[in-house]
Amino acid sequence: MAVVAIGEYKFPSRDRVENYYGHQLLFASWDHHLLMAAPFMLFGAPDQKLGDIIEQQLKPLMQPDPDFDKIDWDAIEWTKSGELWTPDFNKTVKENGLVHKEQFRFKTPGLSTLVPPQGE
């Protein structure tokens, strides 16, 4: 992630990947769910399976939403860097092309807690 500053930036960023002892930050956004209005921050190693991060970190964070039990995990629409993306949960974070401080987004078709359906 590039740094945008109004003046010269004369010191290294403190949140660069080297400061996380072999781990990295990932951000996940659940679109159209205002109870989860900001991205979730997840933490894992590049060689950790993405499915483990989803099961152990993301799902517990999502559970308070009334739509959680209605999610069809096979129908989720995923995007990364603004492009449609199909994650492989049996592969690692690195194998899925996710890097430090990257955000991926997901939509759960037919579910939109607190947001009216599109077109209304």
VEXBA-60556 format. One record per residue: x negated, y, z of N, C-alpha, C in turn; residue number from 0. Coordinates in steps of 0.1 Angstrom, whole numbers, padded with zeros to 4 digits, m for minus. Layout:
NODE    n.u    n.v    n.w   ca.u   ca.v   ca.w    c.u    c.v    c.w    n
NODE      X      Y      Z      X      Y      Z      X      Y      Z  NUM
...
REM end
This chain:
NODE    n.u    n.v    n.w   ca.u   ca.v   ca.w    c.u    c.v    c.w    n
NODE  m0009  m0012   0000   0000   0000   0000  m0009   0012   0000    0
NODE  m0007   0021  m0009  m0015   0033  m0010  m0011   0043   0001    1
NODE  m0021   0051   0005  m0019   0061   0015  m0016   0074   0008    2
NODE  m0006   0081   0012  m0003   0094   0006  m0005   0104   0018    3
NODE  m0014   0114   0016  m0017   0123   0026  m0017   0137   0020    4
NODE  m0015   0147   0028  m0015   0161   0023  m0029   0167   0023    5
NODE  m0038   0160   0029  m0052   0164   0029  m0061   0152   0027    6
NODE  m0074   0154   0028  m0084   0143   0026  m0082   0133   0038    7
NODE  m0082   0120   0035  m0081   0110   0044  m0095   0104   0047    8
NODE  m0101   0108   0058  m0115   0105   0061  m0118   0093   0069    9
NODE  m0108   0084   0072  m0110   0073   0080  m0102   0061   0075   10
NODE  m0107   0049   0078  m0099   0037   0073  m0086   0035   0080   11
NODE  m0076   0031   0072  m0063   0028   0078  m0064   0017   0089   12
NODE  m0057   0019   0099  m0057   0009   0110  m0049  m0003   0108   13
NODE  m0040  m0002   0098  m0031  m0014   0096  m0035  m0022   0083   14
NODE  m0048  m0021   0080  m0053  m0029   0068  m0054  m0044   0073   15
NODE  m0053  m0053   0063  m0053  m0067   0066  m0064  m0072   0074   16
NODE  m0076  m0066   0073  m0088  m0071   0081  m0086  m0070   0096   17
NODE  m0076  m0062   0100  m0074  m0060   0114  m0064  m0070   0120   18
NODE  m0059  m0079   0112  m0049  m0088   0117  m0054  m0103   0118   19
NODE  m0067  m0104   0119  m0073  m0117   0122  m0068  m0129   0113   20
NODE  m0068  m0127   0100  m0064  m0137   0091  m0049  m0138   0089   21
NODE  m0042  m0129   0094  m0027  m0129   0092  m0023  m0116   0084   22
NODE  m0011  m0115   0081  m0006  m0104   0073   0008  m0100   0077   23
NODE   0012  m0088   0074   0026  m0084   0077   0034  m0086   0064   24
NODE   0046  m0089   0065   0056  m0090   0054   0068  m0083   0058   25
NODE   0075  m0077   0049   0088  m0070   0052   0099  m0076   0044   26
NODE   0110  m0079   0050   0121  m0086   0043   0134  m0077   0046   27
NODE   0141  m0074   0035   0153  m0066   0036   0165  m0074   0031   28
NODE   0176  m0073   0040   0188  m0080   0036   0198  m0069   0031   29
NODE   0199  m0068   0018   0207  m0058   0011   0222  m0059   0015   30
NODE   0228  m0048   0016   0242  m0046   0019   0246  m0051   0033   31
NODE   0237  m0051   0042   0240  m0054   0056   0235  m0043   0065   32
NODE   0244  m0034   0068   0240  m0022   0076   0237  m0026   0091   33
NODE   0241  m0037   0096   0237  m0041   0109   0221  m0043   0109   34
NODE   0216  m0046   0097   0202  m0049   0095   0197  m0038   0086   35
NODE   0198  m0025   0090   0196  m0014   0081   0181  m0011   0077   36
NODE   0172  m0017   0084   0158  m0015   0081   0152  m0029   0078   37
NODE   0141  m0029   0071   0134  m0042   0068   0130  m0049   0081   38
NODE   0130  m0062   0081   0125  m0070   0092   0110  m0071   0090   39
NODE   0102  m0070   0100   0088  m0071   0099   0084  m0086   0103   40
NODE   0078  m0093   0095   0074  m0107   0097   0059  m0108   0098   41
NODE   0053  m0118   0104   0039  m0119   0106   0035  m0133   0104   42
NODE   0025  m0135   0095   0021  m0149   0092   0008  m0149   0085   43
NODE   0002  m0161   0084  m0011  m0163   0077  m0008  m0166   0062   44
NODE  m0017  m0162   0053  m0015  m0165   0039  m0013  m0179   0036   45
NODE  m0019  m0188   0044  m0018  m0203   0041  m0006  m0209   0048   46
NODE   0003  m0201   0055   0015  m0206   0061   0026  m0208   0051   47
NODE   0034  m0218   0052   0045  m0221   0043   0055  m0209   0045   48
NODE   0060  m0204   0034   0070  m0194   0034   0082  m0199   0041   49
NODE   0086  m0211   0039   0098  m0217   0045   0097  m0217   0061   50
NODE   0085  m0219   0066   0083  m0218   0081   0086  m0204   0086   51
NODE   0081  m0194   0078   0083  m0180   0083   0098  m0177   0082   52
NODE   0105  m0181   0072   0119  m0179   0070   0127  m0185   0082   53
NODE   0124  m0198   0085   0131  m0206   0095   0127  m0200   0109   54
NODE   0115  m0197   0112   0111  m0194   0126   0112  m0179   0129   55
NODE   0111  m0171   0119   0112  m0156   0121   0124  m0149   0116   56
NODE   0126  m0151   0102   0137  m0143   0096   0151  m0148   0101   57
NODE   0153  m0160   0100   0167  m0165   0104   0171  m0161   0118   58
NODE   0162  m0162   0128   0166  m0158   0142   0169  m0143   0142   59
NODE   0162  m0135   0134   0165  m0120   0134   0178  m0117   0128   60
NODE   0182  m0126   0118   0195  m0123   0111   0207  m0129   0118   61
NODE   0205  m0138   0128   0216  m0145   0134   0227  m0136   0140   62
NODE   0224  m0124   0146   0235  m0116   0152   0245  m0111   0142   63
NODE   0242  m0111   0129   0251  m0106   0119   0263  m0115   0117   64
NODE   0275  m0110   0117   0287  m0119   0116   0287  m0127   0103   65
NODE   0280  m0123   0093   0279  m0131   0080   0269  m0142   0081   66
NODE   0261  m0143   0091   0250  m0153   0091   0254  m0167   0088   67
NODE   0265  m0171   0095   0269  m0185   0094   0276  m0188   0080   68
NODE   0279  m0177   0072   0285  m0179   0059   0275  m0179   0048   69
NODE   0263  m0177   0051   0253  m0176   0040   0251  m0190   0033   70
NODE   0252  m0189   0020   0248  m0200   0011   0234  m0198   0007   71
NODE   0224  m0204   0013   0210  m0202   0011   0206  m0206  m0003   72
NODE   0213  m0214  m0010   0210  m0217  m0024   0215  m0206  m0033   73
NODE   0223  m0197  m0029   0229  m0187  m0038   0222  m0173  m0036   74
NODE   0213  m0172  m0027   0207  m0159  m0024   0199  m0154  m0036   75
NODE   0200  m0142  m0039   0193  m0135  m0050   0181  m0128  m0044   76
NODE   0169  m0132  m0047   0157  m0126  m0042   0150  m0117  m0052   77
NODE   0144  m0106  m0047   0136  m0098  m0055   0123  m0094  m0048   78
NODE   0113  m0092  m0056   0099  m0088  m0051   0094  m0078  m0060   79
NODE   0089  m0067  m0056   0084  m0056  m0064   0095  m0052  m0074   80
NODE   0107  m0052  m0070   0118  m0048  m0079   0122  m0057  m0090   81
NODE   0116  m0069  m0090   0119  m0079  m0101   0126  m0091  m0094   82
NODE   0135  m0098  m0102   0140  m0111  m0097   0129  m0120  m0094   83
NODE   0130  m0128  m0083   0120  m0136  m0078   0126  m0149  m0073   84
NODE   0120  m0160  m0075   0124  m0173  m0070   0113  m0178  m0060   85
NODE   0115  m0176  m0047   0105  m0181  m0038   0105  m0196  m0037   86
NODE   0093  m0202  m0034   0092  m0216  m0032   0089  m0218  m0017   87
NODE   0098  m0222  m0010   0097  m0223   0005   0087  m0234   0009   88
NODE   0084  m0243   0000   0074  m0254   0003   0060  m0250   0000   89
NODE   0059  m0238  m0006   0045  m0232  m0009   0042  m0222   0002   90
NODE   0029  m0218   0002   0024  m0209   0012   0028  m0194   0008   91
NODE   0026  m0185   0017   0028  m0171   0014   0020  m0167   0002   92
NODE   0007  m0171   0002  m0002  m0167  m0008   0002  m0173  m0022   93
NODE   0006  m0186  m0022   0011  m0192  m0034   0023  m0186  m0040   94
NODE   0031  m0179  m0031   0043  m0172  m0035   0040  m0158  m0040   95
NODE   0027  m0154  m0039   0023  m0141  m0044   0025  m0130  m0035   96
NODE   0028  m0133  m0022   0030  m0122  m0012   0017  m0118  m0006   97
NODE   0015  m0105  m0005   0003  m0099   0000   0007  m0091   0013   98
NODE  m0004  m0086   0020  m0002  m0078   0032   0007  m0066   0030   99
NODE   0017  m0065   0038   0026  m0053   0038   0035  m0053   0026  100
NODE   0037  m0064   0020   0046  m0065   0008   0061  m0067   0013  101
NODE   0070  m0061   0006   0084  m0063   0009   0091  m0071  m0001  102
NODE   0099  m0081   0004   0108  m0088  m0005   0122  m0085   0000  103
NODE   0132  m0085  m0010   0146  m0082  m0006   0154  m0094  m0010  104
NODE   0166  m0095  m0004   0175  m0106  m0008   0190  m0101  m0006  105
NODE   0198  m0106  m0015   0213  m0104  m0014   0220  m0117  m0012  106
NODE   0230  m0116  m0005   0239  m0128  m0002   0252  m0125  m0009  107
NODE   0254  m0131  m0021   0266  m0128  m0029   0279  m0131  m0021  108
NODE   0288  m0121  m0022   0301  m0123  m0015   0301  m0119  m0001  109
NODE   0289  m0116   0005   0288  m0111   0019   0282  m0097   0019  110
NODE   0289  m0088   0026   0283  m0075   0027   0289  m0068   0040  111
NODE   0284  m0073   0051   0288  m0067   0064   0287  m0052   0064  112
NODE   0298  m0046   0068   0299  m0031   0069   0298  m0024   0057  113
NODE   0296  m0030   0045   0295  m0023   0033   0306  m0028   0024  114
NODE   0315  m0019   0018   0325  m0023   0009   0320  m0030  m0003  115
NODE   0327  m0039  m0009   0322  m0045  m0021   0319  m0035  m0032  116
NODE   0310  m0038  m0041   0307  m0028  m0052   0319  m0026  m0060  117
NODE   0321  m0013  m0064   0332  m0010  m0073   0344  m0005  m0066  118
NODE   0344  m0005  m0053   0356   0000  m0045   0354   0014  m0040  119
REM end
